[in-house]
C-alpha cells in the first residue's frame, strides 16, 4: 500500500483501452501505473492487485503476452480483461479459441448466481461493450462461470478462492453500464485480500 492507497497496476498487452483501465483506477483513488507486459516480476512494485489488459486479436490464444504467466503466480487478486481473460483461462488449464460469432459493440450479459463479488451491487441483466474475435470455450478447473451471453457462454469467470477474475467484455468502456461498479468491486476485493481472512 502506497501512502495509504492501494497499489494496483495495469499490464499493457496492447489493448486499445488500457489507459481507460488506468484512468478508472485513478478515479477510484488507487495508486496505479501502466506497465509493459515484458516487465519482470522483480521490477514490479509491491502490489495489492493487478489487471491484465486486452490486446490485439489472437494474443490471448497464442500466449504471446510477455510475462503474464509469471504475474499469475503472484499471491494477489488479478483481473484479466478480454485477451487477459483468455490467457488466464489457458494458463489454468482451460482453452480459448476463435469465436464462431465475433462480437463488436453492445451486448447483453446475464449474471449466474449473482455473479460473485466482482458483480456485487449490479443487476442480473446488464449491457456491456464487446470487442473480441476470440473467446474462452473451456473453463479451467477450479473456476466457475459468473456471466454469460447468448453468443458467449463464458463472459466472466472467477476461481474458487475468488482472487482470479476474467471478463470477456470491457468494463472500462463507457458503454458497459456497470463498468465503474465492477472496478470499484475489484478494488474492494484487493482491500479485503490485503486485510487477510480476519478482515483486520
Secondary structure, DSSP 8 states (H G I E B T S, - for coil): -BTTB-BEEEEEEB-TTHHHHHHHHHHTT-B--EEETT--GGGS---SEEEEEEESTTHHHHT-STTHHHHTTSSSEEEEETHHHHHHHHHTT-EEEEEEEEEEEEEEEEESGGG-GGGTTS-SEEEEEEEEEEEEEE--TTEEEEEE-SS-S-SEEEETTS-EEEESS-TTSTTSTTHHHHHHHHHHHHHHHHHTTTT-
